[in-house]
Amino acid sequence: MEVIKARKSKQVGLGSTVTLKHPKGNEVTVQIVGTIEADPAVDKISDESPIGKALLGKKEGDSVDIVKPAETITYQVIAIR
């Protein structure tokens, strides 16, 4: 097993911890991980999931559309660690 260390970057990538702002103002923080490490219950999102794919390559200040079964919500990326 290979451990991927989080890196400081200006773009979302594997290992990034991303804080998103919902249009109603609340925030959510997720970490982008590989498929094996994914665990949505603790906010670890696979880079191959629809949400992970939507976030990859985004920068702080970018908007990202998260498609859910009932709706599409546009979040703003406010921090990347």
N, CA, C and O atoms as a GROMACS GRO file, in nm:
protein
  324
    1MET      N    1   0.084  -0.118   0.000
    1MET     CA    2   0.000   0.000   0.000
    1MET      C    3   0.088   0.124   0.000
    1MET      O    4   0.190   0.130   0.070
    2GLU      N    5   0.050   0.221  -0.078
    2GLU     CA    6   0.125   0.346  -0.087
    2GLU      C    7   0.048   0.455  -0.013
    2GLU      O    8  -0.072   0.471  -0.034
    3VAL      N    9   0.116   0.530   0.070
    3VAL     CA   10   0.055   0.641   0.144
    3VAL      C   11   0.077   0.767   0.062
    3VAL      O   12   0.189   0.799   0.023
    4ILE      N   13  -0.031   0.838   0.037
    4ILE     CA   14  -0.022   0.963  -0.037
    4ILE      C   15  -0.030   1.077   0.063
    4ILE      O   16  -0.128   1.091   0.135
    5LYS      N   17   0.074   1.157   0.066
    5LYS     CA   18   0.078   1.270   0.158
    5LYS      C   19   0.009   1.390   0.095
    5LYS      O   20   0.022   1.416  -0.024
    6ALA      N   21  -0.065   1.462   0.179
    6ALA     CA   22  -0.129   1.583   0.131
    6ALA      C   23  -0.021   1.685   0.097
    6ALA      O   24   0.080   1.697   0.167
    7ARG      N   25  -0.044   1.757  -0.008
    7ARG     CA   26   0.053   1.856  -0.049
    7ARG      C   27  -0.015   1.991  -0.061
    7ARG      O   28  -0.134   1.999  -0.091
    8LYS      N   29   0.060   2.095  -0.037
    8LYS     CA   30   0.006   2.229  -0.052
    8LYS      C   31   0.004   2.262  -0.199
    8LYS      O   32   0.107   2.260  -0.266
    9SER      N   33  -0.112   2.292  -0.250
    9SER     CA   34  -0.126   2.318  -0.392
    9SER      C   35  -0.232   2.425  -0.413
    9SER      O   36  -0.317   2.450  -0.327
   10LYS      N   37  -0.224   2.487  -0.528
   10LYS     CA   38  -0.324   2.587  -0.562
   10LYS      C   39  -0.441   2.524  -0.637
   10LYS      O   40  -0.540   2.592  -0.665
   11GLN      N   41  -0.429   2.395  -0.668
   11GLN     CA   42  -0.537   2.323  -0.736
   11GLN      C   43  -0.574   2.198  -0.658
   11GLN      O   44  -0.491   2.140  -0.589
   12VAL      N   45  -0.700   2.159  -0.669
   12VAL     CA   46  -0.747   2.038  -0.602
   12VAL      C   47  -0.688   1.916  -0.674
   12VAL      O   48  -0.695   1.905  -0.797
   13GLY      N   49  -0.632   1.827  -0.596
   13GLY     CA   50  -0.576   1.703  -0.649
   13GLY      C   51  -0.589   1.594  -0.545
   13GLY      O   52  -0.645   1.616  -0.437
   14LEU      N   53  -0.538   1.478  -0.575
   14LEU     CA   54  -0.542   1.366  -0.483
   14LEU      C   55  -0.469   1.405  -0.354
   14LEU      O   56  -0.355   1.451  -0.359
   15GLY      N   57  -0.533   1.386  -0.241
   15GLY     CA   58  -0.476   1.422  -0.111
   15GLY      C   59  -0.518   1.559  -0.062
   15GLY      O   60  -0.493   1.593   0.054
   16SER      N   61  -0.580   1.639  -0.147
   16SER     CA   62  -0.623   1.774  -0.107
   16SER      C   63  -0.740   1.767  -0.010
   16SER      O   64  -0.827   1.681  -0.020
   17THR      N   65  -0.741   1.860   0.084
   17THR     CA   66  -0.856   1.883   0.170
   17THR      C   67  -0.919   2.013   0.122
   17THR      O   68  -0.854   2.117   0.118
   18VAL      N   69  -1.046   2.006   0.087
   18VAL     CA   70  -1.113   2.118   0.020
   18VAL      C   71  -1.231   2.164   0.103
   18VAL      O   72  -1.314   2.083   0.146
   19THR      N   73  -1.239   2.295   0.126
   19THR     CA   74  -1.354   2.352   0.195
   19THR      C   75  -1.441   2.420   0.090
   19THR      O   76  -1.395   2.503   0.012
   20LEU      N   77  -1.569   2.381   0.091
   20LEU     CA   78  -1.665   2.433  -0.005
   20LEU      C   79  -1.772   2.513   0.067
   20LEU      O   80  -1.809   2.482   0.180
   21LYS      N   81  -1.821   2.617   0.000
   21LYS     CA   82  -1.928   2.698   0.057
   21LYS      C   83  -2.055   2.674  -0.024
   21LYS      O   84  -2.058   2.691  -0.146
   22HIS      N   85  -2.159   2.633   0.047
   22HIS     CA   86  -2.291   2.609  -0.011
   22HIS      C   87  -2.354   2.746  -0.041
   22HIS      O   88  -2.325   2.843   0.029
   23PRO      N   89  -2.440   2.756  -0.142
   23PRO     CA   90  -2.504   2.885  -0.172
   23PRO      C   91  -2.579   2.945  -0.053
   23PRO      O   92  -2.595   3.067  -0.046
   24LYS      N   93  -2.625   2.862   0.040
   24LYS     CA   94  -2.697   2.913   0.158
   24LYS      C   95  -2.602   2.958   0.269
   24LYS      O   96  -2.646   3.005   0.373
   25GLY      N   97  -2.470   2.942   0.246
   25GLY     CA   98  -2.372   2.993   0.341
   25GLY      C   99  -2.299   2.891   0.426
   25GLY      O  100  -2.191   2.921   0.476
   26ASN      N  101  -2.356   2.771   0.444
   26ASN     CA  102  -2.284   2.673   0.526
   26ASN      C  103  -2.167   2.615   0.448
   26ASN      O  104  -2.164   2.617   0.325
   27GLU      N  105  -2.070   2.564   0.523
   27GLU     CA  106  -1.947   2.511   0.463
   27GLU      C  107  -1.935   2.362   0.488
   27GLU      O  108  -1.986   2.310   0.588
   28VAL      N  109  -1.868   2.294   0.397
   28VAL     CA  110  -1.839   2.152   0.411
   28VAL      C  111  -1.694   2.132   0.369
   28VAL      O  112  -1.646   2.193   0.274
   29THR      N  113  -1.625   2.045   0.441
   29THR     CA  114  -1.484   2.014   0.410
   29THR      C  115  -1.473   1.867   0.377
   29THR      O  116  -1.521   1.781   0.451
   30VAL      N  117  -1.409   1.837   0.263
   30VAL     CA  118  -1.388   1.699   0.220
   30VAL      C  119  -1.242   1.680   0.182
   30VAL      O  120  -1.171   1.775   0.148
   31GLN      N  121  -1.198   1.554   0.189
   31GLN     CA  122  -1.063   1.522   0.145
   31GLN      C  123  -1.076   1.433   0.022
   31GLN      O  124  -1.158   1.341   0.020
   32ILE      N  125  -0.995   1.460  -0.081
   32ILE     CA  126  -0.995   1.381  -0.202
   32ILE      C  127  -0.892   1.269  -0.185
   32ILE      O  128  -0.773   1.294  -0.166
   33VAL      N  129  -0.941   1.144  -0.192
   33VAL     CA  130  -0.856   1.028  -0.171
   33VAL      C  131  -0.876   0.927  -0.283
   33VAL      O  132  -0.964   0.944  -0.368
   34GLY      N  133  -0.794   0.823  -0.285
   34GLY     CA  134  -0.811   0.714  -0.380
   34GLY      C  135  -0.933   0.632  -0.346
   34GLY      O  136  -0.989   0.643  -0.237
   35THR      N  137  -0.975   0.550  -0.441
   35THR     CA  138  -1.096   0.470  -0.425
   35THR      C  139  -1.093   0.382  -0.300
   35THR      O  140  -1.194   0.371  -0.231
   36ILE      N  141  -0.980   0.321  -0.272
   36ILE     CA  142  -0.970   0.229  -0.158
   36ILE      C  143  -0.987   0.303  -0.025
   36ILE      O  144  -1.044   0.247   0.069
   37GLU      N  145  -0.938   0.425  -0.015
   37GLU     CA  146  -0.946   0.502   0.110
   37GLU      C  147  -1.078   0.576   0.127
   37GLU      O  148  -1.105   0.628   0.235
   38ALA      N  149  -1.160   0.580   0.024
   38ALA     CA  150  -1.284   0.658   0.029
   38ALA      C  151  -1.376   0.612   0.141
   38ALA      O  152  -1.395   0.492   0.162
   39ASP      N  153  -1.432   0.710   0.213
   39ASP     CA  154  -1.528   0.683   0.320
   39ASP      C  155  -1.611   0.809   0.339
   39ASP      O  156  -1.576   0.895   0.420
   40PRO      N  157  -1.721   0.821   0.265
   40PRO     CA  158  -1.804   0.943   0.274
   40PRO      C  159  -1.853   0.975   0.414
   40PRO      O  160  -1.881   1.091   0.445
   41ALA      N  161  -1.863   0.874   0.500
   41ALA     CA  162  -1.909   0.898   0.638
   41ALA      C  163  -1.814   0.988   0.715
   41ALA      O  164  -1.855   1.056   0.810
   42VAL      N  165  -1.685   0.990   0.674
   42VAL     CA  166  -1.587   1.077   0.738
   42VAL      C  167  -1.530   1.179   0.638
   42VAL      O  168  -1.417   1.226   0.652
   43ASP      N  169  -1.611   1.211   0.536
   43ASP     CA  170  -1.580   1.315   0.437
   43ASP      C  171  -1.455   1.286   0.355
   43ASP      O  172  -1.385   1.379   0.314
   44LYS      N  173  -1.425   1.159   0.330
   44LYS     CA  174  -1.316   1.121   0.240
   44LYS      C  175  -1.381   1.076   0.109
   44LYS      O  176  -1.444   0.971   0.102
   45ILE      N  177  -1.363   1.158   0.006
   45ILE     CA  178  -1.432   1.141  -0.122
   45ILE      C  179  -1.334   1.086  -0.226
   45ILE      O  180  -1.224   1.138  -0.241
   46SER      N  181  -1.376   0.982  -0.297
   46SER     CA  182  -1.292   0.922  -0.400
   46SER      C  183  -1.270   1.020  -0.516
   46SER      O  184  -1.361   1.093  -0.556
   47ASP      N  185  -1.148   1.019  -0.568
   47ASP     CA  186  -1.118   1.102  -0.685
   47ASP      C  187  -1.191   1.053  -0.809
   47ASP      O  188  -1.198   1.125  -0.909
   48GLU      N  189  -1.246   0.932  -0.804
   48GLU     CA  190  -1.320   0.877  -0.918
   48GLU      C  191  -1.471   0.894  -0.905
   48GLU      O  192  -1.545   0.860  -0.997
   49SER      N  193  -1.518   0.947  -0.791
   49SER     CA  194  -1.661   0.971  -0.772
   49SER      C  195  -1.701   1.096  -0.850
   49SER      O  196  -1.616   1.176  -0.887
   50PRO      N  197  -1.831   1.113  -0.876
   50PRO     CA  198  -1.874   1.234  -0.947
   50PRO      C  199  -1.832   1.363  -0.876
   50PRO      O  200  -1.793   1.460  -0.942
   51ILE      N  201  -1.839   1.365  -0.743
   51ILE     CA  202  -1.798   1.485  -0.669
   51ILE      C  203  -1.647   1.504  -0.680
   51ILE      O  204  -1.600   1.615  -0.706
   52GLY      N  205  -1.571   1.397  -0.661
   52GLY     CA  206  -1.426   1.405  -0.673
   52GLY      C  207  -1.383   1.453  -0.810
   52GLY      O  208  -1.296   1.540  -0.822
   53LYS      N  209  -1.442   1.397  -0.915
   53LYS     CA  210  -1.409   1.438  -1.052
   53LYS      C  211  -1.441   1.585  -1.075
   53LYS      O  212  -1.366   1.656  -1.142
   54ALA      N  213  -1.554   1.631  -1.018
   54ALA     CA  214  -1.593   1.772  -1.035
   54ALA      C  215  -1.494   1.866  -0.967
   54ALA      O  216  -1.472   1.978  -1.014
   55LEU      N  217  -1.434   1.821  -0.856
   55LEU     CA  218  -1.342   1.906  -0.781
   55LEU      C  219  -1.199   1.908  -0.835
   55LEU      O  220  -1.129   2.009  -0.821
   56LEU      N  221  -1.156   1.799  -0.896
   56LEU     CA  222  -1.017   1.791  -0.944
   56LEU      C  223  -0.983   1.907  -1.037
   56LEU      O  224  -1.056   1.938  -1.131
   57GLY      N  225  -0.870   1.971  -1.008
   57GLY     CA  226  -0.822   2.081  -1.091
   57GLY      C  227  -0.879   2.217  -1.056
   57GLY      O  228  -0.833   2.318  -1.110
   58LYS      N  229  -0.978   2.223  -0.967
   58LYS     CA  230  -1.037   2.352  -0.928
   58LYS      C  231  -0.940   2.429  -0.840
   58LYS      O  232  -0.853   2.370  -0.775
   59LYS      N  233  -0.956   2.561  -0.838
   59LYS     CA  234  -0.873   2.651  -0.758
   59LYS      C  235  -0.962   2.726  -0.660
   59LYS      O  236  -1.084   2.730  -0.675
   60GLU      N  237  -0.899   2.786  -0.558
   60GLU     CA  238  -0.976   2.868  -0.464
   60GLU      C  239  -1.049   2.977  -0.541
   60GLU      O  240  -0.992   3.041  -0.630
   61GLY      N  241  -1.175   2.997  -0.507
   61GLY     CA  242  -1.258   3.097  -0.572
   61GLY      C  243  -1.340   3.042  -0.688
   61GLY      O  244  -1.436   3.105  -0.732
   62ASP      N  245  -1.302   2.923  -0.738
   62ASP     CA  246  -1.378   2.860  -0.847
   62ASP      C  247  -1.514   2.812  -0.797
   62ASP      O  248  -1.531   2.783  -0.679
   63SER      N  249  -1.609   2.806  -0.888
   63SER     CA  250  -1.738   2.745  -0.860
   63SER      C  251  -1.737   2.604  -0.916
   63SER      O  252  -1.671   2.577  -1.016
   64VAL      N  253  -1.809   2.515  -0.851
   64VAL     CA  254  -1.817   2.376  -0.896
   64VAL      C  255  -1.961   2.328  -0.881
   64VAL      O  256  -2.023   2.347  -0.776
   65ASP      N  257  -2.012   2.267  -0.986
   65ASP     CA  258  -2.147   2.212  -0.982
   65ASP      C  259  -2.141   2.069  -0.930
   65ASP      O  260  -2.074   1.984  -0.988
   66ILE      N  261  -2.211   2.043  -0.820
   66ILE     CA  262  -2.220   1.910  -0.764
   66ILE      C  263  -2.358   1.856  -0.801
   66ILE      O  264  -2.460   1.910  -0.758
   67VAL      N  265  -2.360   1.750  -0.880
   67VAL     CA  266  -2.485   1.693  -0.928
   67VAL      C  267  -2.531   1.585  -0.833
   67VAL      O  268  -2.461   1.486  -0.810
   68LYS      N  269  -2.650   1.605  -0.777
   68LYS     CA  270  -2.711   1.507  -0.688
   68LYS      C  271  -2.834   1.452  -0.761
   68LYS      O  272  -2.880   1.514  -0.858
   69PRO      N  273  -2.887   1.339  -0.718
   69PRO     CA  274  -3.002   1.282  -0.789
   69PRO      C  275  -3.119   1.379  -0.807
   69PRO      O  276  -3.183   1.379  -0.912
   70ALA      N  277  -3.147   1.459  -0.707
   70ALA     CA  278  -3.264   1.546  -0.714
   70ALA      C  279  -3.233   1.688  -0.761
   70ALA      O  280  -3.324   1.763  -0.797
   71GLU      N  281  -3.104   1.727  -0.762
   71GLU     CA  282  -3.070   1.865  -0.795
   71GLU      C  283  -2.922   1.882  -0.824
   71GLU      O  284  -2.841   1.793  -0.796
   72THR      N  285  -2.889   1.997  -0.880
   72THR     CA  286  -2.749   2.036  -0.899
   72THR      C  287  -2.725   2.159  -0.812
   72THR      O  288  -2.800   2.256  -0.820
   73ILE      N  289  -2.621   2.154  -0.730
   73ILE     CA  290  -2.589   2.265  -0.641
   73ILE      C  291  -2.453   2.320  -0.681
   73ILE      O  292  -2.359   2.243  -0.702
   74THR      N  293  -2.441   2.452  -0.691
   74THR     CA  294  -2.314   2.515  -0.723
   74THR      C  295  -2.248   2.563  -0.595
   74THR      O  296  -2.298   2.652  -0.526
   75TYR      N  297  -2.134   2.501  -0.563
   75TYR     CA  298  -2.055   2.537  -0.446
   75TYR      C  299  -1.939   2.625  -0.490
   75TYR      O  300  -1.902   2.625  -0.607
   76GLN      N  301  -1.882   2.700  -0.397
   76GLN     CA  302  -1.761   2.777  -0.423
   76GLN      C  303  -1.648   2.715  -0.344
   76GLN      O  304  -1.664   2.685  -0.225
   77VAL      N  305  -1.533   2.697  -0.409
   77VAL     CA  306  -1.414   2.647  -0.341
   77VAL      C  307  -1.355   2.763  -0.263
   77VAL      O  308  -1.315   2.864  -0.323
   78ILE      N  309  -1.349   2.752  -0.129
   78ILE     CA  310  -1.297   2.864  -0.052
   78ILE      C  311  -1.160   2.836   0.009
   78ILE      O  312  -1.090   2.930   0.048
   79ALA      N  313  -1.119   2.709   0.017
   79ALA     CA  314  -0.986   2.679   0.070
   79ALA      C  315  -0.941   2.542   0.021
   79ALA      O  316  -1.020   2.449   0.008
   80ILE      N  317  -0.810   2.532  -0.006
   80ILE     CA  318  -0.749   2.406  -0.043
   80ILE      C  319  -0.627   2.388   0.046
   80ILE      O  320  -0.542   2.476   0.055
   81ARG      N  321  -0.621   2.271   0.113
   81ARG     CA  322  -0.505   2.240   0.198
   81ARG      C  323  -0.447   2.109   0.155
   81ARG      O  324  -0.348   2.063   0.212
   0.00000   0.00000   0.00000
